[in-house]
């Protein structure tokens, strides 16, 4: 397992993490020659994004952004 000093790890963190994820190559970050942490890839897949999970189940009206505009205007400006 590769040991990397903390300064080098800060400088190249993105590429080190990418290598750990893609190639499964774990590494140890050390400070003043003493091992501090081990970085290793997570075996479980990350949860998928829930964006759009209701797509096709609901419909938003075309005039959604102006619905109730008259009533809202009346509440703030007062009835005329």
Steps between C-alpha positions, in 0.01 A plus 500: 500500500632839399578761769467866408593802711220739587632784281508278190155361589354853517659588167386187314192393699263481200725270298583286804132450577421424136774236496365350824147483356583373151795271572420413860843630603482607865758737645617632835544868578784571738618806688865534597551136401222372728198334341182700574216359284437234241287591197322211334209466260153435638381156394128580510359699209395855579128575513363620169364850468128535559464795262206437272368198691140621452538567129196369318295475820398864537424783263580867555262741326648731237385806696646378832726804542203741479231298677333708771692813400190719528417374848860538619517850356175588676634369834812717481360807329152489647172482318427795274 
